[in-house]
Amino acid sequence: MCSPQHGNRVQKAVIGADVIRDAAELFRHTEEMSGCPTLKDLVTAKKLDRMKTEDPWGRPYQLVCVGQEFRVLSAGKDGRFDSADDVANDFTLRDVQRVQAID
């Protein structure tokens, strides 16, 4: 069983990732730049508060561009990307519950 704090962090990570995705969308529509913006680009352009660049575990989110889509990832509790506890902005409730069960 996962701790309540871990479960709450997973939910906060999804929300935080979605905030960054929204900032990246706004950046795309208002800034002249080709390629994928970085978190620093979003902060510098005042599309994202610098206090929102880290996940609930205190590590930077990762912003990935796939075609015209933005995907924002948290490395989760273990701090390693590409592991079972990663969190993303496009998570469903089932995805959240799956990660919450990992402890």
Secondary structure, DSSP 8 states (H G I E B T S, - for coil): ---HHHHHHHHHHHHHHHHHHHHHHHHHHHS---S---HHHHHHTTSS-GGGSB-TTS-B-EEEEETTEEEEEE-TTTT-SSSTT-EETT--HHHHHHHHT--
